[in-house]
Amino acid sequence: MHSHWMKAALIGTALLAGGCSFTDNALLPALGGSGTSGTTPASATKPTSTAGAPQLGTGNFQPDPVTPGQPTGTAVGQKVEAMRGDLTKLNASVAAQNQTLQALRAQSIQNAVAYHQSVAVINAKLEVGATPGNPIVVKQWNDAQGQLALGNDVLSGMNKLANDVAANASVANYLLESTRATFGISGAVDEDHAQLRVLEDEVNKTTILIDRLLSELTEDITRQTNYQAEERANLNTLAIGVNNGEAFGSSLGSRAYAMPIQPAYAPGAGIATGRPLVVIRFDKPNVDYQQALYQAVSQALARRPNAAFDLVAVAPNQGGTAQTALNSNMVRRDADQVLRSLISMGLSPDRVSMSAATSAAAQVNEVHLYVR
């Protein structure tokens, strides 16, 4: 982008006194716009949610007991009896895996409840005001971070369980094929085939049960993964509040990705409008802009979740070539600092484009943020 174009675009921009200023007209409008016995099918379950905990499935995958049979004295009868023993072992393994799943779900909820209680305590303190970097609040934040990290242990347990369930699915499929193939073995009596039909039905039920268990477990893993990622971003945003001693909201990432990114943006959006969403004036050391920046971007994303942003480092075009060059270098560092703040608040870097310009209207180094 040519700097002379930017001069024209930036002339007339409202510059309010000190720190950050906002232009409401830069906020874009919102877009117009039955189950096997002992289990509940994944399609019929509703995810559970408790106090901000990840939504997990509610299926309980308990296999039915294997129907006993009478010895027939034939070779086929002996094979049926052996396969019945294999199914009994398989069902016991599935029952144990089901118990593990229920325990992991309970642990996930327990961890989340403790984590959100800690976060609530921190936010309550920040809402009424806290000294920047208050060591008590910092310790509470560290405790919350440790509680959130326990969710990674749950996620690891779920992934291991998924591998074990997948192995049982292979065993079940093999056992089902073997049961069906046994019908073709000669030397059977009618009772052998009668018991085989019962066994085939029960192996089939177990196979379906395992498939549903694996399907719901996979969904749980996805939900737990997304929850961990979102709360890590929220915790990073909360860290800014702890450092500044003031309350911030949730991560900007949860707003930015609430809707899919559109392939194109409206003509005249972004820098071309000449209406910045935020103007940060670096007219003193340690400008306190983060809270105001967060609020402005949060409101913009609430109205336009698929919005992107243009971040422009604007240097005053005053004092000769050498002074302008010095100002340009300094304001680029300021813009980098603002970008890092946005990223720490949860906004993805690919949502922000950066450029630099000079302006005769600027009296001090400024960083402008535009909605695109």
N, C-alpha and C positions, 0 to 999 in steps of 0.2 A: 504494500500500500504506500503511495507516494505521500511525502510529508506535506506538500502544498495542498493536496486534496484534504488532508486531515485538518490543515489550518482552517479551511473554509467550513468544514463540518463542525469544528469545535468553537468557532466564533459565536458568541451569543449564548453559550452554555451557562446556565445559572450556577454560580459558585457561591455557596452559603458559607458562613463563617466557621472556620476550623473543622478538623476531623472529617466526618462524613456528611454528605448531603444527599437527598433523594428526590427524584422526580417521579411522581405517581403515574404520569401519563406514559412512562416507559414500561409499566407493568402490562404485559400483554393480556388480552382477554382470554377467558377459558375457552377451550375448544368446544364447538357445538356438537353442537352435536347431542332264591331261597337257599337257604344255605345247607351245606353238609352238616350232619348232626355233630354237635360239639363245636361249631364254629359259626361265625357270622361272615358272609362273603364280603370281600373287600368293597365291592360295588354298593353294598348296603350299609356300610359303616359311615359314620360322621366323625371327622377328626375332633379330638378333644382339645380344649384350650383353657388354661387356668392361669389367671394373673399374669398375662404376657408370655406364658410358656409356649413353646412351639406346638403347633397343632399336629397331633399324632393320631394314628388310627386306633380303633377300639376293638378290632377283631380278636377273638379268643380261639386259638386253633388247637383244640384238644381232640385227638383221635378216639374213635370208638374202640372198645375191646374187640379182639379177634374172636370169631365164633369157633369154638372147639369142634373137633371131628373125631369119628371113630375109626380105628385102624381097620383096613380091609384085607390086609395080608398080601396085597399085590405090590409090584414095583412102582406102579403109578401112585398107589396109595401112600407109599413111603416118600415119594417125591413131593406129594401134596403136603404131607406132614412136615417135611423139611422147609418147604416154602412158607407154610403157616408160621413156623418158628422164625423165619426171616422177617415176615411181616410184623410179628410181635416185637422183635428187636427194633425194627424201623419205627413202629409207632411209639415205642418208648423213647427213642431218640427225638422224634418230632415233639412229643409231650415235653421233654426237657428243653428243647429249643423254644417252645411256646412260653414256658416259665421264664426263660432268659429274656425273651422279648418283653414280657409284661414287667419284669424287674427293671429293664432298661428304660421303659417308658415311665415307670414310677420315679426312677432316679432322675430322668430328664426334667420332669415336672418339679421335683423337690429342689433340684439345682436352680431351676429358673425362678421359683418362688423366692428362694433365698437371695438370688442375684437381684431381682427386681425390688425386693425390700431394701436392699443396700442402696440401690440407685435412687429409690424414693427418698431415703434419708438424706442423701447427698443433695438431691434437687430441692428438698424442703429447706435445707440450710442455705443453699445458693439463692433461693427465692427471697429470703429475708435479708440476704447479704452476708458475705464472708470475706475475710481478708484474703487477698491474692495468695495462692499457694499455702493456705492454712494447713499446717501439718496434720491436724486431726482429720480434716476433709481428705487430704492426700492419702492418709492411711485407709479411710473408708473406701476411697476409689481403688486402692490396691487390693483391698479385701474383695470388692466387687469384681475386679479383674480375675482374681483367683477363683471366685465362684463361677464366673463365666467359663474359665478354662476347664472346669470339671465337665462341661458339655462336650469337650473334645474327647474325653474318656468314654462318654456314652456313645459318641459317634464312632469311635474305634471299635467298641463292643458291637455296635450294630453292623459294621462292615464285616467283622469276623463272623458274626452270626449269619450274615447273608451268604458267606462262602460255605459255611457248614450246611445251611439249608439247601443251597444249590447242589452240594454233594449228595444229600438225601434225595433230592429230586431225581438225580441220575440213578440211584439205587432203586427208587420206586418205579421208574420207567423200565429198568431192566427186569425187575420182579414181575411187572405187568406183562411184559413180552414173554417171559418164561412161563407164566401161568397160562397164557393163551396157547403157547406152543405145546404145552403138556397135553392138551386135548388131542393132539395128533399122535401121541405115543400109543402103540398097540399094547394089549394085555390088560386094559382097564375094565373094571366092572361098572355097572350103572351108578353105584354109590360113589365111585371115584369121581365121575363126571358131575354128580350132584354136588359133592364137596368142592370140586374145582370151580363150579359156577358161583358158589358162595364166596370162595376165596377171590375170584376175579373181581366180583363186585366190591369187596372190601379193599383190595389193592387199588382199584380204581378210585374209591373214595379217598384213600390216603394220598394218592397222586394229586387229586384235585385240591385236597387240603393243603398239601405242600406248595402247590402253585399259588394258591391264594395267600398263604403265609409269606412266600417270597415276594409276591406283588405288593402286599401291604408294607412289608419291611422295607422294600425299595422306596416306597413313597415316604416312609418315616425318615429314611436316610436323607432324602432330598429336603424334606422339611427341616430336619435338624441342621443340615448343612447351611441352608438359607438363613435360618434363625441365628446360627453362630456368626455368620458373616455380617448380618445386619446389626446384631448387638455389638460386635467388635467396632463397627463404624460408629454406632451410637456412643459407645464408651470412649472412643477417641474424641468425639465432639464434646462429651462431658468433661474430658480432661482440659479442654480449652476453658470451659466454665470454671473449673477448679483453679486453674492457673490465674484466671482473671478475677475470681471471687464473685461471679455473677452467673445467672442461670442461662443456659442455652437449651434449645429443643433437641429433637432427635436428629439423626444424621441426615444431611441433605440428600444422600444417596437414595434413601427410601422414597423421597419425593421425586427425584430425577428419573427414577426408573419405574414409577407407578404406571406409566403408559409407554408404549413402544415409541422409539425414535422415528420421526417422520423423515422421509427421504429428502425433502426440500423445505426451505423456509420461505416465508412470505417476502416478496420484493420490498425493499426499503427497510427491512428489519435491521437490528444490530447497529453498527456504527453509522450506517447510512442515515439513520433517523436523526442523528445529532442530539438525541435525548438520552443521556446516561441514566442508568438505574441508580448508580452510586458514584459519587465523586469523593475520593479520599484525598485530603490535602495534607501533605507531609510538611507542615509549617513549623513543626517542633519535634524534638526527640520523642520516641516511644509514643506515637500516636495511637490512641485507644479506639480502634475501629472495628474490632472483631464482632462485638455484639450487634452493632448496627448493620454490618455487612451480612451477618447470618440472618437477621430478621428480613432484610430486603430480598435476599436470594430465596429464602424460605417462602416468602409471599409470592414471589415471581413463579416459583415452581408449583405452588398451590394453584395458581391460575393457569399455568401452562407447563404441565409436567414434562413435556418433551422439549423444553427450551434449552438452548445452548447460550454461551456467553462470549462476548469479546472483551478482553482485558487490555487496556491501552495505557502505556506509560507516557505521560504528557509532561514535557519539560518546557519551562518558560523560554521564549525566543527573545531574550534580553541580555544585555551586558557583553555583546560581542561573541565571536565564534568560539573562543576558548571557554568562556563561561557557559555557553549553551552546550558545548560538548561535555563539560563537567556535570552540568545538570542532567543531561541525558543519561550519563553513566549511573548517576545516583538514583534517578527515578526508575531505571530498569531494575536495580536491586530492590527498590520499594515494590515494584510490580511482582517480582519473584516472591517477595515476602507475602503479598496478598494472595498469590496463587497457592503458596504452601498452606495458607490459612484456609482457603476454599477446599483444598484436598483433605486437610485434616478434619474439616466439617463433614466430609463424606461425599463431596462432589467429584465425579470422575474427571481426570485430567483431559480426556478426549471431549469433554463438554466445554472446554475453555480454549479459545484461540488468543494468542498474544501478539501485540504489535507496539510500535513506538511512534511518537510524533512530537512536534514542537507546536506551540501556540502562543500568539502574541497576547491572547486574553488571559493566560495563566500568569499569576504573580509568583507562585511557588510550585514546587514539584507536585504533581497530582497523578493519581491513578484512577482512571475511569472504567466502570464496568457497564457494559451494554447487554441488554437481552436480545438474543437472536432467535 
